[in-house]
Amino acid sequence: MSGLITMDDLTNDEILSILDDAERLLPVARGEAYLPLLQGKILGNLFFEPSTRTRMSFETAMKRLGGDVVNLGDVKTSSVVKGETLYDTIQMVDGYTDIIAMRHPRQGAAQYAQDSAEVPVLNGGDGAGHHPTQTMLDLFTIRQAHGRLEGLKVVLAGDLRYGRTVHSLSHALTRFGCELIFASPDVLRMPGEIVEDLSSHGATIVETNDLLGSIDTADVVYMTRIQKERFADEDEYTKVAGAYKLHASNLDGVKESMIIMHPLPRVDEIHPSVDSTRHARYFEQAFNGVVARMALLCRLLEIEVPGGEA
């Protein structure tokens, strides 16, 4: 594999194989075992947009496996402010590292970076485009809870227009035959071209404004925050901010096995009362970013995880 830019870079079998690798790496991710599979390898972390979980979990994943990390650091203190192009930055980091993880505000930037680099590039989010490594940790979390990915009923709620996490995840879930319910305010509906593409691949999709009416039969409820930074007009943001809020009191009629996920950070869309319920999986989901990215780093660097296949 040359890199991971969108989920289309992986077959279903490859997805399941990487999830199996992640399962085997859980003790290493938890610090219960040391397995220096990536000793001598260097990850370049290039984050042109703010990030906590994605950047730190990539760094943790690399270090848990015995590798090392170089960070771009604050964009304001890098050569980007001097006018250095993305191409030149990638060329430079390509010479320093064995693999690159990148987040960039411009959609398509990750593909451009991969086209410019010799080493593999992992897309850590490109604008409102794709976030495949988040999708992998999401799939790992879902499979951990339900024992399978196939045929589940998944509600994706909140900002479906700008939310790159739900764009990537909905494509992956469609490939495993899941039923999708898109719950959002009208102004934040899933883009029409994505709905059309999913439908052309056989997806069963329901679009609704009614979140609470959709959760009783769901296996997964995937909440997202309304992303203020994606709105050009603050008045438009104010109209939809706080559109959906999930409280523990809303969960009385749901399936016992239903899980609630969130890519984090949350604002007020999941009330803290939900945290102590059996349904809350978002903090575990955040931890799973380490193990999923460990498995991806090994796969892209062609390092076999013991017990699995290359």
N, C-alpha and C positions, 0 to 999 in steps of 0.2 A: 504493500500500500504506500502510495506517495504522500498522502495526507488525508485529513478528514475536514472537508469544507461544508458538505451537507450530508444528510442521512442517505442520499442517493449513492454515496461513495461506498456504502456497505450493503451487502446482500442480507437477507433475513438469517441465513445460516451463519454469516459472519457476526451479526449482532448477537445471536444466541451463544456463539462460541466465545465472544468477548465477555459476555455476561457470566459465562461459566468460569472464565479466567478470573473475573472480579470476585466471584464467590470464593475461589481458592486463595485469593489475596487478602481476604477479610482479616485474618489474624495479623498480617503485616501492617495493614492500614490502622489497626487498633494498637499497634506497638507491642503486640504479644509475641511476635516473632520478627527476626531480622533476616531479610532476603535481599542481598545487594546485587540484584539482577542488572541494575543500570550503573554500576560502579564505573567511573571513567567517562560517563556520558554527561553532557551539559544541555539543559533546557534554557532557551531564551524566552523569557516572559515579556511580551510586548503588549502593554495595556495602554491604549490611547484614550480609553474611557474609564471612569471610576469602576472599581470592582473590589469586593471583599472576598466572597466565597470562591469565585472562579479562580482568581489569582492565587489565593492562599491554598486552595486545594490542589492546584497544579504544583505549587511549590512543595507542599507536604507530600504529595504523591511521589515526586521525583526524589525527595530526600529520604523517604521511607524505603525506597528501593536502592539507596546508596549512591544516587546521582547527585549532581549539583545544579544550581540555578543562577543565571544572571538576569537581572531585571532592568528594563528600560527606566524604571523609576518615574517620577513626576514628569509628564510631558513638558511642563513649563521649564524644567531644568535640563532638557535634552536638546540635541541639535535640531529637532523639529522646529523650535522657535526661531532658528536661524534660517529656516527655509528649506531644510533638507527634505527631499521627496521621500515618499513611502518606498519607492523602488530602491533608492540609495540606502535607506535604513535597513531594508531587508537584505540587500547585498552585503552590508557590513556585518549584520548579525549572523547571516548565513555562514560567514567565515569563522565566527566565534563558537558556534554551537552545533549540536547534533540534531536538534529538533526545536521547533518554535511553536509557542502557544500565543495567539494574538486575539485581542479585542479591539475593534475599531468602530467609530460612529458611522462610517460610510458603508452602505450595503454593497456587497461585491468586493470589498477590500481584501477579504481573506483569500478569495480565488486569485485576485491580482498578486497577492503575496506569494501564493503557491506557484504561480506561473513565473515569479521572479526568483524563486529560491531553489537550491539543490536539495536542501534538507526537507523533511516532512513538516507541514504546517497543520496545526490543530486550530480550528476556528472556535474561539472563545466568545463569539458573538459579533456579528457585523450589522450595525444599525438595527433596522427592523427586519432584517433578513433571517439568518439561521443561527442556531446555537446547538450544534449536534452533540457536543460533549455533555451539555445539560440534558439532552434527550436520553443519552445513554444512562446517566445516573437516575433519571426518572423511570426508565424502563426497568432498571435494576431494582428500584424501590417497589414498583408495581409487582414485579415477579416475586420478590421477596415476600410480599404480603399475600399474594393470591396463588403463588405456585405456577402461574402461567401468564402469558400475555394475550393469548388467543380468546376472542369472543367476549371481551369485557365491555361493560357499559360505562363510558367515561364522560363526565361533565367537565367542560373547560369553561371557566367563568372569569368575567372581568374585562380586561383590556385585550381583546382578541385582534384588534386592528394593528397595534404597534408591537404586540408581545411576541418577540422572536422565539421565545421558549415554546409557546403554543403552536406556532407555525411549524416548527420542526417536529414537535411531539405528535401533532395531528396526522402528519404524513406517516410517521412510524406506526402509530396505532392502526391506521387504515390498512397498512401492509399485514397486520396481524388480525384483521377481521373484527376490530372493535367497533361498537356502535358509539357514535359521537353526538353529544348534545352541546351546542355552543350557546352559552347564556351570557348576554352582554347588552348594554345600552345600544340603541340603534347607531349612534355615532362611532361606536367602538366595535362594530360587528367584524367578524372574520372577513378579510378582503375577498371580494367576489371571485377573483381569479384562483384563489386557494380553494374555496368551496367547490368551484367548477372542476379543478384539477383532482381534488379528493373524490368527488362524485364520479369522475371519469375512470377512477381506479376502483370503483365499486363500493365506496364508503356509504354507510347509512348515517345520514346527518339530520338532526333537528335543530333549527335555530329558534331561539326564544329570548324574551326579556325576563322571563320568570325563573330565577335561580332556585328558590325554595320549593317550587312545584316540580322541580326536576331531580331532586336528590334522593327521594325515597327508594327508588329502584337502582340507584347508581352503585357501581363497584368502586369507583374512584371519583372524587371531586377535586379538581385541580384549580385552585384559586390563583388569581394574579392581581397585582396592584395596578391602579390607574397611574400610568407613567407621566408625571407632570413634565418631565424633560423632553418628551416627544411632542408636546403641544406647542404650536407657534403662537396660539392665542390663549392667554390665561383665562379669559372669560369662558371659553369652550371647556377648559379643564375644570373650572369651578362648577359647571353644570353637571358634570358626571362624577366628580370626586365623591367618594363614599357611596357610590351607587349600590354596591352589594356589601353586606356585612353578615358574616356567619357567626352566630352565637351558639353556645352549647344547647340552649333551649330549642334551637331549630333542628336538633338531631334526634328527637324522640322517635320518629317513625322510620329511621334509616336502617339499612342492613347492618347487622353486627360486624360484618367483615369489611364494611365500607371504609376506605381510607381517605383522609384529607391531605392534599399536598399543596405546596406553594414554593416557587423558586426562590423566594425571599429576595430583598427585604420586604416585609409586610409593613403596611401603614396602619389602616384600621379595618381591613377587609376580613380579618379573622380575629375575633375577640379573644383575649387571653383565657377566657373560661373554656375555650375549646382545647387548650394545651393539655389539660389533665384527662381528657377523654381517651378512650381506646382508639378513636379514629385518627388522632393527630399523628402525622408522620413527617412533618416538614423539617424538624430538626434532624431526624434520622436521615431524611432525604439529603440534607446539606452535608452530613458526614459521608454519605454514599458518593459524593463528588470526589472524594479522595480515592476510594477503591475503584470506581469506574474509570477515573483518569489514569490510575496506575495500570489498569489493564490495557487502556488505549495506548499509553506510552510504550509499553512492552510490544504491543502488536505493530505499531508503526516503526519501531526500532528493530523489529524482527528478532525479538528476544523471547524465547519460549518460556512460558510460565510452567513450572513443574507440575506434572499431572495432566497437562493439556497438550494440545497440538500447536505446532508453530503456525 
